[in-house]
Every structure is written in structure tokens, then in C-alpha cells.
Amino acid sequence: MPESLILKSQTGAVRTLTFNRPAALNSFNGEMHALLRAELENAAADTSVRCVLLTGAGRAFCAGQDLSDPLVSPDAAQPPKDLGVVIERYYGPLVRRLRSMPVPVVVAVNGVAAGAGANLALCGDLVLAARSASFIQAFGKIGLIPDSGGTWLLPRLVGRARALGLALLGDKLPAEEAERIGLIWRCVEDAELMAQAQALAERLAGMPTKALVATRLAMDEAQHLDLTHALTAEAKLQRELGLAHDYQEGVAAFGAKRAPVFTDR
């Protein structure tokens, strides 16, 4: 039996999902879409999971959409494919699932992350990249716009000028430069990538998960709010968290000078 296109493993409370089409640089086809969505839903529903780590097998993280896949491949004998349907049916739900996971998502970019692969990587909460890795907004080279949330993510991460430069020119952005401009959390040495990603994921898994996810939500929502409404949103979330177990546990542990045991999710 061939290996699954998405590999799954778990160490403690960290669920690792690995793109597994290395011969195709882990580019997406319909089957890989379905499997990744299913594994993310499983991780979201499994209360033993407190952090998800996403990476790729082989020499690439993900090269984006496989252009030979029948979903998108032009056929001179057929009408043009409706790429909007592909976005609505596959990439849109995947992006929304990643951005709304009930646990933190760490992404370890081990090689090239291009097109949709780059923007899906940027959907993670904390993105680490190997020094040899790179990010490419390859869409303009085939007459398309950045999708998979790219038009929303890029300006918010690096500002309009850099976002347009990345999108219009489609140049390869080395991981070290991606860190410098604030596109990703950190660039690390190749040999240390997975160890550092696992350590980061385990650290997050031991933290108050519900509060971490609420922090992501508050920051994303605040992008659309003025200060007054952001303060109101903060009060609402803080009210909910203040009534939860992890706040009580955190304060008790601080007072007793012991390590807290967080359980909310």
C-alpha cells in the first residue's frame, strides 16, 4: 500500500502533519486537499491535541497547486477551468480551518514554499523556516493573483509596499530575509529546524490553549476595528477567560510558586 499523502504522528500533546508528495515537491492535488482537511478536523476534535505542527517531506514544504492536476490543468479540448470554484471548494475552507484551529499551529518550512504553499504556511500562528528555505509568490508568473489568503495576509504581515513587491515580481524570498521583514517568526539552521519546531510546539502545548487561541482571534479581529471597539472585544474575551479554569490555575500556581497545569481547550 502506498503511503498516505498526509503523514500523521503524535508526541505528547503535539500532532504533526506532514505533506507527503516529495516527488512533486508536495504540491496539492484533490486527494491531498481532502486528506489534509480531514486530518485538521481530526486534530481539532481530539482533546489530546494541544498544538499542531505542519511540515513537508523531502526538499520542499509545498510548491502550491499541482498544475497538472485535472482540477486546474487547462485542456484545449475543454472549456477553461473555473479556478474560482477550486478556491471556494478547496483552498478557502482549508485556510479558514487553519486560521480557526482550537489549538496553536506551528509551521516548519523545510524547503521551498511557493504559491498556495507559501500562503498556507503563513496561516500558521508561528512559522519557522530552515535557512535554505524560501518563499515565492509565484502566481503572477502564470497570470493569477495571490490566493489562499495571500491578498489578506501579505499586507498585514509586511505592509503594502513589500506585499506588492513580493506578489508582482514573484522573486524568491530567502528565509533569512523573510524573518528580517517580519513575514515569519524565525529562521533557523537547517539541521535544527525540526528539533526547534518540536520544542516550540511542546512549549505551546503546555500553555493555556484557550487563551492562546483567543489571542489569535483578538489580534485578527482588531485589524478591522478602531481602538474603542478593540477594547470592547478585549473586555469580552477577558471576561470569558477570567471565568475559565486556566486563569484560576495560573494565579494559584503563581502564588504557590509551582508549575501550572493548564487544561482548558
N, C-alpha and C positions, 0 to 999 in steps of 0.2 A: 504494500500500500504506500503511495506517495505521501510525504509529509504534508501537513496542513499548511496553507498559505499564511496562517497566523499561528505562531507558536505561543503556548501559554505555560507559565511556571509561576510558582509562588514560594517566597521565602518569608516566613513570619506573616506580617500583615501587608506585604508588598506583592502585588500581582504584576508580573512582567509579561508584556505582549510584544512579540517580535514579528515584524514583516518578514515573510519567508518566500520571496521570489528573487533570490540573489542573482540568478542568471539574467533576469530582466530588470536589474537594479531596483527591485521591489516596487516596480510601477504597478499601478492599480488596474485590475480588471474587475468585472462584475462579481466574480466569486470572492475575491479578496475584500471587496466592499462589504459583502454580506457577512463574511466571517468576522471582520473587524467590528462591525456594528453589533453582532451577536455577542462577541467577547466583551465589549464595553458594557453592554446591557447586563451581562452576567456579573461583571465586576461591580457594577452599580448596585445590583440586587444582593450581592453576597456581603453580609455584615462582617465576615472575617477579613475583608479587604479594606485597608485604611489609606492606601496610596497605590496608584497605577504608574508603572514605568513602561514607556513606549520606546522601542528602538528598532533597528533593522539588522538583518543578517547580511553577511558579506561586506562588500566595499561601498555600499550605499545605504543611506537611511531610506529614502524613497524618491524615485525620479519622476513622481507625479503620475499622470494618467498614461497608461499604455496606449499609444496612438494606433496600434494595430488591433486593438480590441474592437469587436463589432459594435459596441456601444457608441463609439465615436469615429471609427475609421471611415473616411469617405469612400464611396463606391460609385464609380462613373455610371453604372447601370441602374442606380437607385437615386431617389431624391436625396438632397442633403440631410444629414442627421440633425435633429433638433437638440443642440447641446444644452439649451435651457432645461429640457426635460432631465438630462443627466445631472445637472446641478441640483434641480429640485428633488430628484428621486434618490440621489446617492450622496453627493458632497454636502448639500445643505443639512440633511439630517445628521450626517457624521460630524460636521463642525458643531452643530448645536448640542449633540451628545457630549463631545469632548469639553465644550465650554460650560456644560452644566453638570458634570460628574459630581456626585456627592462626596468625593474624596479628591485630594490634590492629585494632579497629573504631572509627572516628571518626564521630560523627553530627552533622550540621549541620542544626539545626531552623530552617527559614526562615519559618515561619508557624505556624498552629495545629497542635498535636499533641494529638489527642483520643482518648479511649478506648484501643483497642488500639494506635493510632498513638503515643500518649504512652508507653505501656509498652514498645513495641518500640524507641522512641528511647532509653529508659533502659537497654535491654540493651546499648547501646554501651559501650565502655571509657571514652571521653572524649566528652562531649556538649557542643557549643557551640550557643548559640541566639541568633538575632537579637533585638535589644532589643524589636522589635514582636511577637515570637513569644509563644506562651502554651501552657500545658499544662492539659488538662481531663480529670479522671477522670469521664467522662460516664455511666458505667454505671448508677448509681443512678437516673438520670432515666428510664431505660426498664426498671427493675425487675431489674437484673442486678448482679453483683459485678465488681470489677476482675479482668480476666483477662490473658492474655498475660504472665503472671508478675507482675502488679501486686501481688497479695497477698504475694508473696515479696520483691519489690523495694522497695516503698514504705517499709515499716517499717525496713528495713536502711539505706535512704538518709537518711530524715528522722526516724525514730523513730515509735513507735506513735501518739502524740497527733496529730502532724501528718499521718501517713498516714491515720488515721481521719477527720480533718477534711477532707482532700482527697477521700477516697472517699465519705464520707457526704453532703457538701454539694455536691460536683461543681462548685465555683466555678472560674472561670478564674484560673489562676496565671500572672502575667506572668513573662517570662524573667528579669528582674532579681531578682524575689523568689525564683524557682527557684534562682538562683545563691546568694542570701543564705542560704537554708536548707539548702544542700548537695544539692539534687536533681540539679543539673547541674554540670559543670566550670566553664563560663564563659558569661557574657552579653556579646555584642559588638555594636557598631553594625551596623545592617542592611547598609550598603554594604561593610562589611569582612568579613561572615560567611564567604563562600566563599574569599576570599584567606587568611583566618586558618585556616580549616579545612584548606585545601590545604597551607599551610605546616606546620601541626601534623602532618598525615598524612605529609608528606615527612620531617619530623623523626623520627617514629616508624619510618618505613620504613628509615631509616639506622641505627637502633639494633639491639641484639641481639634479634631477633624471638622466638627460643625462650625467652629469659629473660623478656621482657615477657609472653608468654602464660603462662609458669609463675607469674609474679607474680599475674596474674588468678586462676589456678587456686588458688594457695595462699590468697589472701585470701577467695575464695568458700568454700573448704572450711573455713577457720578459723572461719567463722561457726557451725559445728556442733561445734567441738572445744573442749576445755579447753586450758589453756596447755601442759601436758605433751605432749598429742597434737599440738598445733600445732607444737611444737618438733621432734617426731619427723618430721612431714611436711616441715618446712623442711629438716631434715638430708637426707631422701631426695631432694628436688628439688635441693638444693645439690650433692649428690654427683653427680647426673646432669649438671648444668650445668658442674661443675668438670672433667668429663671431655670436654666438648664443645669444638669449635673456637673459639667466640666468647670463651670465658674466656681461653684461651691467647692469642688475638689481642688482646683488650682489655689484658691485662697487658703483652704485648710492645709494643703501641702506646704505652701509658703510659710505659714505660721509655724508649722511643725518642723520646718527645715528638712523636709523629706522630698523624694521624687514623686510627682503627681502621677496618678493612673487615670488617664482620660478614656472615657468610653462612649461619649456621645458621637453620633454619626448622622 
